[in-house]
Amino acid sequence: MFLQKLISRLRTAQHVAVLTGAGISAESGVPTFRGTDGLWKKFRPEELTNFDAFIKNPDLVWEWYKYRKQIISNIKPNPGHYALAEMEKHHEHFAIITQNVDNLHRRAGSKNVYELHGNIERNYCIDCRKEFSDVEILSSEKAPRCKCSGLIRPGVVWFGEMLPEDQWNASVAAAEQAEVFFSLGTSAVVYPAASLPMVAKHAGAYIVEINLERTDLSSTADEVLLGKSGEILPRLVETYYK
């Protein structure tokens, strides 16, 4: 199933980087939250996931995120997440760059995770920047407030906001240093994250795409594996890491 070149590269690679998108989360059952049920049928996510909407109607945005948080808290990592955590143990430098906010990579045991769009399990005050866990605020029916009176928002990147600079810079560095670069479950069209495989390619990395269907990246990837990452990655781990 796997090309000999990939096997050879993985056996000697000290630097491996992995870009993950919505596909790997979908395999765990994380919904896309496109408003198909109940109250949220009346709204598009773009209307609720921006700072102006939060300031205008913080209770509505909080209700939306509380709903999302509760759903995601009951979802578990899938075999693809666990396979990546296992792979990390076998390379001196292993980085997961994720566009997902569900924290499933960390829950599966991955240590070095760069979160380009934040983490839905984190929260912070918009005024004093104090951080809060879901345990501290999830019981609140209305938008929670800090002791300083500032509104507490989820620690995710909203429409119109910049990616966290430290996470982006670390992701670019990981791509530039990668000897093998995996692109998993992503359409490879949303920038700037979609530029990372090409950053790695130009730096000499072996590019592996795992996705349900071909994407814009497929024509330049060194190896394209069509299927679920939750099925392909465990086979890779079982065959070449154990």
WOHUSUL-V903572 format. One record per pair of residues at least 12 apart in sequence whose C-alpha atoms are under 6 Angstrom apart, sorted by sequence separation. I is the first residue (numbers start at 0). GAP is how many residues later the second one is. D is the distance in whole Angstrom. If there is no record, write none. Layout:
BEGIN
i:I gap:GAP d:D
i:I gap:GAP d:D
END
This chain:
BEGIN
i:47 gap:13 d:6
i:207 gap:13 d:6
i:212 gap:13 d:6
i:206 gap:14 d:5
i:211 gap:14 d:5
i:206 gap:15 d:5
i:207 gap:15 d:5
i:208 gap:15 d:5
i:209 gap:15 d:5
i:210 gap:15 d:5
i:211 gap:15 d:5
i:96 gap:16 d:6
i:207 gap:16 d:6
i:209 gap:16 d:6
i:210 gap:16 d:6
i:94 gap:17 d:5
i:95 gap:17 d:5
i:96 gap:17 d:5
i:97 gap:17 d:5
i:98 gap:17 d:5
i:100 gap:17 d:6
i:98 gap:18 d:6
i:100 gap:18 d:4
i:101 gap:18 d:6
i:100 gap:19 d:5
i:126 gap:23 d:5
i:80 gap:24 d:6
i:84 gap:24 d:5
i:175 gap:24 d:5
i:84 gap:25 d:5
i:124 gap:25 d:6
i:125 gap:25 d:6
i:174 gap:25 d:5
i:179 gap:25 d:5
i:181 gap:25 d:6
i:81 gap:26 d:5
i:124 gap:26 d:6
i:178 gap:26 d:4
i:179 gap:26 d:5
i:180 gap:26 d:5
i:181 gap:26 d:5
i:182 gap:26 d:5
i:183 gap:26 d:5
i:184 gap:26 d:5
i:76 gap:27 d:5
i:80 gap:27 d:6
i:124 gap:27 d:4
i:175 gap:27 d:6
i:177 gap:27 d:6
i:181 gap:27 d:6
i:183 gap:27 d:6
i:123 gap:28 d:5
i:186 gap:28 d:6
i:123 gap:29 d:6
i:122 gap:30 d:6
i:76 gap:31 d:6
i:122 gap:31 d:4
i:122 gap:32 d:5
i:121 gap:33 d:5
i:119 gap:35 d:6
i:118 gap:36 d:6
i:119 gap:36 d:6
i:117 gap:37 d:6
i:118 gap:37 d:5
i:117 gap:38 d:4
i:116 gap:39 d:6
i:117 gap:39 d:6
i:116 gap:40 d:5
i:115 gap:47 d:6
i:27 gap:50 d:5
i:115 gap:51 d:6
i:113 gap:53 d:5
i:13 gap:77 d:5
i:16 gap:77 d:6
i:13 gap:78 d:5
i:14 gap:78 d:5
i:15 gap:78 d:5
i:16 gap:78 d:5
i:17 gap:78 d:5
i:18 gap:78 d:5
i:19 gap:78 d:5
i:20 gap:78 d:5
i:13 gap:79 d:6
i:14 gap:79 d:6
i:16 gap:79 d:6
i:17 gap:79 d:6
i:18 gap:79 d:6
i:61 gap:81 d:5
i:58 gap:83 d:5
i:58 gap:84 d:5
i:57 gap:85 d:6
i:49 gap:108 d:5
i:48 gap:109 d:5
i:49 gap:109 d:5
i:79 gap:149 d:5
i:79 gap:150 d:4
i:82 gap:150 d:6
i:78 gap:151 d:5
i:82 gap:151 d:5
i:79 gap:153 d:6
i:16 gap:161 d:6
i:23 gap:161 d:5
i:15 gap:162 d:5
i:22 gap:162 d:4
i:14 gap:163 d:5
i:15 gap:163 d:6
i:17 gap:163 d:6
i:14 gap:164 d:6
i:15 gap:164 d:5
i:16 gap:164 d:5
i:17 gap:164 d:5
i:18 gap:164 d:5
i:19 gap:164 d:5
i:20 gap:164 d:5
i:15 gap:165 d:6
i:17 gap:165 d:6
i:19 gap:165 d:6
i:20 gap:165 d:4
i:12 gap:166 d:6
END
